[in-house]
Amino acid sequence: MRFWISALLVFAISARLIAATPSAVSLIEGMEQTLWSDSNHGQYVMRIESEYWTRELQLEAWMDRPDHTLIRIHSPKKEAGVGSLRIGDAMWNYLPKVDRTIKIPPSMMLQPWMGSNFSNDDLVKESSFVDDYTHEVAGVDDSGEVPVYRIVSTPRPDAPVVWSKLEFEIRSDAIPVSVTYYGERDQVVKRLTYDQIKTMDGRLIPTRWTMVDADNPASRTVIRIESIEFDSPVDEALFSLRRLRNPE
């Protein structure tokens, strides 16, 4: 009798633990809501570091998910006015010095944005973590104050992505810790880490994002969120080629 009681208790505890474990998809969706919500407008500083030089860009960005992103550089002076616009699957860059709008082909979406360690796709979010990958919880770290789940994400068969695998570390409160990007030979290509968690516009978010190349740790880009507003109305006319060329 004692054996059966003990077995039932173990089964009940295991069932509760399984029920309490969030699904991989819900963690990914929660992370995306934490970082971007349905829409946002923010001010950022991007610091690009290499072994020999460092430069900083002051950025302003608007996002109306899932189809619209606009990024504008305000400083330094020589790059002020440069902008990037995404509408659906299409992306354009505007170069004010030559008054030229350039459409970015799909083959260039993984190229560095303005010489940083972030790609065009990283910044304007053409691809979707939720839609383009399948996700599985591969482990959990309970050693800290908040459980951190490790999620392995693999591309869906027809997804327009190049990464062979992504590995996320996401806290149980949907705050991301890191993303590791793997190439076609399952080698680590780069890693994005999130820290400096603060309250902005009423929610806890990581305000420093650091992308580091695996083959050159001296090359990194740090994005710092200066301010951000979530779910405020965004004028759809903002996301147009006319406004890309002529900010008002």
C-alpha positions in Angstrom: 0.0 0.0 0.0 2.8 2.4 0.9 4.4 1.7 -2.4 1.3 2.7 -4.3 0.8 5.8 -2.3 4.4 6.9 -2.9 4.0 6.2 -6.6 0.8 8.2 -6.8 2.5 11.1 -5.0 5.4 11.0 -7.5 3.1 10.9 -10.4 1.0 13.8 -9.1 4.1 16.0 -8.5 5.5 15.1 -11.9 2.2 16.0 -13.5 2.1 19.3 -11.8 5.7 20.1 -12.9 4.8 19.2 -16.5 1.7 21.3 -16.4 3.7 24.2 -15.0 6.3 24.1 -17.7 5.4 26.7 -20.4 5.5 25.5 -24.0 8.3 26.5 -26.3 6.0 28.5 -28.6 4.4 30.4 -25.7 7.9 31.4 -24.5 8.9 32.6 -28.0 5.7 34.5 -28.4 6.1 36.0 -24.9 9.6 37.1 -25.7 8.5 38.8 -28.9 5.7 40.6 -27.1 8.1 41.7 -24.4 10.6 43.1 -26.9 8.3 44.6 -29.5 4.6 44.2 -28.6 2.2 44.9 -31.4 3.7 48.3 -32.1 6.5 50.4 -30.6 8.4 53.7 -31.1 11.9 54.1 -29.5 15.1 56.0 -29.3 18.3 54.0 -29.3 22.1 54.3 -29.3 24.0 51.7 -31.4 27.7 51.4 -30.5 29.7 49.5 -33.1 33.1 48.2 -31.8 36.0 46.6 -33.7 39.6 45.9 -32.8 40.7 49.2 -34.3 37.8 51.7 -34.0 34.5 52.5 -32.4 31.5 54.6 -33.6 28.1 55.4 -32.3 24.8 56.0 -34.0 21.7 57.7 -32.6 18.6 55.9 -33.9 14.9 56.3 -33.9 12.7 53.4 -34.9 9.0 52.6 -35.4 7.5 49.1 -35.7 4.0 48.1 -36.5 4.0 44.3 -36.4 4.1 42.2 -38.3 4.6 44.1 -41.6 6.2 47.5 -41.0 9.5 48.8 -39.7 11.2 52.2 -40.1 14.6 53.1 -38.7 16.2 56.6 -39.0 19.7 57.7 -38.1 19.9 61.1 -36.4 23.6 61.3 -35.7 26.5 61.5 -36.4 26.0 64.3 -38.9 27.6 62.5 -41.8 25.0 59.7 -41.6 22.0 61.7 -40.4 18.9 61.1 -42.4 19.9 57.6 -43.5 16.8 55.4 -43.2 15.7 51.8 -43.6 12.1 50.8 -44.4 10.4 47.4 -44.4 6.9 46.8 -45.8 6.1 43.1 -45.8 8.9 41.2 -47.5 10.4 44.3 -49.1 13.1 46.5 -47.7 14.7 49.8 -48.8 17.6 52.0 -47.7 17.6 55.7 -48.2 21.0 57.6 -48.6 20.4 61.3 -48.3 23.9 62.4 -49.5 23.2 61.0 -52.9 19.4 61.3 -52.6 19.0 57.6 -53.6 16.6 54.9 -52.4 18.0 51.4 -52.8 15.8 48.3 -52.7 17.5 45.5 -50.7 17.2 42.1 -52.4 16.4 39.0 -50.2 19.9 37.7 -50.7 21.2 40.8 -48.8 19.0 40.5 -45.8 21.7 38.9 -43.8 24.3 41.5 -44.7 25.5 43.8 -41.9 23.3 46.9 -41.2 25.5 50.0 -41.4 28.6 48.0 -40.7 27.3 46.6 -37.4 27.1 43.0 -36.2 23.3 43.1 -36.6 22.0 42.1 -40.1 19.3 43.9 -42.0 16.9 41.1 -41.0 17.9 41.4 -37.3 16.9 45.1 -37.3 13.8 45.2 -39.5 12.5 41.7 -38.5 11.4 40.4 -41.9 11.7 36.8 -40.7 9.5 35.5 -37.8 10.8 33.3 -35.0 7.3 32.0 -34.4 6.3 31.4 -38.0 9.6 30.3 -39.5 10.8 27.8 -36.9 9.6 24.9 -34.8 10.5 25.1 -31.1 11.3 22.6 -28.4 12.1 23.2 -24.7 15.5 21.5 -24.3 16.2 22.3 -20.6 15.7 24.6 -17.7 18.1 26.3 -15.3 16.5 26.8 -11.9 19.6 28.0 -10.1 18.6 31.7 -10.2 15.7 33.7 -8.9 13.7 33.1 -12.1 13.8 29.8 -14.1 15.5 30.2 -17.5 14.4 27.9 -20.3 16.6 26.7 -23.2 14.7 26.4 -26.4 16.1 24.8 -29.6 14.4 26.2 -32.8 14.8 24.5 -36.2 13.6 26.0 -39.5 10.4 24.9 -41.1 11.0 23.1 -44.5 10.0 26.1 -46.7 11.0 28.9 -44.4 13.1 31.6 -46.1 15.9 31.5 -43.4 19.6 30.5 -43.5 20.2 29.5 -39.9 20.4 25.8 -39.3 19.3 26.2 -35.7 18.7 28.9 -33.1 19.1 28.4 -29.4 17.2 30.8 -27.0 17.5 31.3 -23.3 14.3 32.9 -22.1 13.2 33.5 -18.5 9.9 32.3 -17.3 8.6 35.9 -17.3 9.3 36.1 -21.1 12.4 38.2 -20.7 15.1 36.9 -23.1 18.6 36.2 -21.9 20.4 35.2 -25.2 20.0 33.9 -28.7 22.7 31.8 -30.4 22.7 31.6 -34.2 24.1 28.4 -35.9 25.3 28.2 -39.5 24.7 25.4 -42.1 27.4 23.2 -40.5 25.9 23.7 -37.0 28.7 26.0 -36.0 28.0 29.0 -33.9 28.0 32.1 -36.0 27.1 34.8 -33.5 25.4 35.3 -30.2 23.0 38.0 -28.9 22.8 38.6 -25.2 20.3 40.8 -23.3 20.9 42.5 -20.0 20.3 45.7 -17.9 16.7 45.0 -17.2 14.7 48.1 -16.5 11.1 49.3 -16.4 10.2 51.3 -19.5 6.7 52.3 -20.4 5.3 50.1 -17.6 7.1 46.9 -18.5 10.3 45.1 -17.6 12.6 44.9 -20.6 16.3 44.3 -21.3 17.7 47.6 -22.3 21.1 46.5 -23.6 21.5 44.1 -26.5 24.9 42.9 -27.4 25.7 41.0 -30.7 29.1 39.3 -30.9 30.6 37.4 -33.9 31.8 33.9 -32.8 34.9 34.1 -35.0 36.0 37.6 -33.9 35.0 38.4 -30.3 36.6 41.8 -30.7 33.9 42.7 -33.2 30.6 43.5 -31.4 27.6 45.9 -31.5 25.8 47.1 -28.5 22.3 48.6 -28.8 21.1 50.6 -25.8 17.4 51.6 -25.5 17.2 55.2 -24.4 13.3 55.3 -24.4 10.5 53.3 -25.8 6.7 53.4 -26.0 4.6 50.3 -26.7 1.2 50.0 -28.4 0.8 53.7 -29.1 -1.0 54.5 -32.4 1.4 54.6 -35.3 0.5 56.5 -38.4 0.4 54.0 -41.3 1.6 56.8 -43.7 4.9 56.8 -41.8 5.8 53.5 -43.6 6.0 54.8 -47.1 8.8 55.5 -49.6 7.8 59.2 -49.6 8.3 59.5 -45.8 11.5 57.5 -46.0 12.9 60.1 -48.4 11.3 63.1 -46.7 10.9 62.8 -43.0 8.4 65.3 -41.6 
